Structure formats: C-alpha cells, structure tokens
Amino acid sequence: MSTDRFFMLFAGIVVLVSALLTWLVSAWWLLLAAFIGIHLIQASFTGFCPLVMILKSMGLKPGEIFP
C-alpha cells in the first residue's frame, strides 16, 4: 500500500467515525469531519501532510500525490 492510498483510507475512516459519533453522541463531532475536509484541501494545494511524513518514515512506499 502506498502513502496515497493509506492517506485516503485514513481520511475516509475518520469522516465515517465522525458521522457515527455525530449521530450517536453530539453534533459537535461534525467539527472533526470539518477538520479533515480542511486538511484535505490544504494538502491538495501544498502537498504537505504530517501523516504522510510518518508513513514514509515507517517505510511505506511513496505514491503519486505525495512523492
């Protein structure tokens, strides 16, 4: 698995967990989904993502989005 695929998998899981917690616990959990959305927009413009830096240091192969 490349860093790109793991990044998208992680973002998707966090958004789904945020939606579930919003439904079960509190509407404030929507802030987590908003944070992930803002981070995805920022990463698309700058190419910077702390998660990808950690994944690269763990030995995952680079992808096309985050070389």
C-alpha positions as CSV (number, residue, x, y, z in Angstrom):
1,M,0.0,0.0,0.0
2,S,1.3,3.4,-0.9
3,T,1.2,6.5,1.3
4,D,-1.5,8.0,-1.0
5,R,-3.9,5.1,-0.6
6,F,-3.3,4.9,3.2
7,F,-3.9,8.7,3.4
8,M,-7.3,8.4,1.6
9,L,-8.2,5.3,3.7
10,F,-7.4,7.1,6.9
11,A,-9.4,10.2,5.9
12,G,-12.4,8.1,4.9
13,I,-12.4,6.2,8.2
14,V,-12.1,9.4,10.3
15,V,-15.0,11.0,8.4
16,L,-17.2,7.9,8.8
17,V,-16.4,7.7,12.6
18,S,-17.2,11.4,12.9
19,A,-20.6,10.9,11.2
20,L,-21.3,7.9,13.5
21,L,-20.3,9.9,16.6
22,T,-22.4,12.8,15.4
23,W,-25.4,10.5,15.2
24,L,-24.8,8.7,18.5
25,V,-23.3,11.3,20.7
26,S,-23.3,15.0,19.7
27,A,-23.4,17.3,16.7
28,W,-20.0,18.7,17.9
29,W,-18.3,15.7,16.3
30,L,-19.0,17.3,12.9
31,L,-16.0,19.6,13.7
32,L,-13.8,16.5,13.3
33,A,-15.2,15.9,9.8
34,A,-14.7,19.6,9.0
35,F,-11.1,19.5,10.2
36,I,-10.4,16.5,7.9
37,G,-12.0,18.4,5.0
38,I,-9.9,21.5,5.6
39,H,-6.8,19.3,5.9
40,L,-7.6,17.6,2.5
41,I,-8.0,21.0,0.8
42,Q,-4.7,22.2,2.4
43,A,-2.8,19.1,1.4
44,S,-4.0,19.3,-2.2
45,F,-2.6,22.8,-2.5
46,T,0.6,22.5,-0.6
47,G,1.5,18.8,-0.8
48,F,2.2,18.8,3.0
49,C,0.8,16.2,5.3
50,P,2.2,15.1,8.7
51,L,0.6,11.7,8.4
52,V,2.4,11.0,5.1
53,M,5.7,12.0,6.7
54,I,5.1,9.5,9.5
55,L,4.1,6.8,6.9
56,K,7.3,7.4,4.9
57,S,9.4,7.1,8.0
58,M,7.7,3.8,8.7
59,G,8.7,2.5,5.3
60,L,5.5,2.8,3.2
61,K,6.3,3.4,-0.5
62,P,5.6,6.9,-1.8
63,G,2.7,7.5,-4.1
64,E,2.0,9.9,-6.9
65,I,0.3,12.5,-4.8
66,F,2.9,12.6,-2.0
67,P,6.2,11.7,-3.6
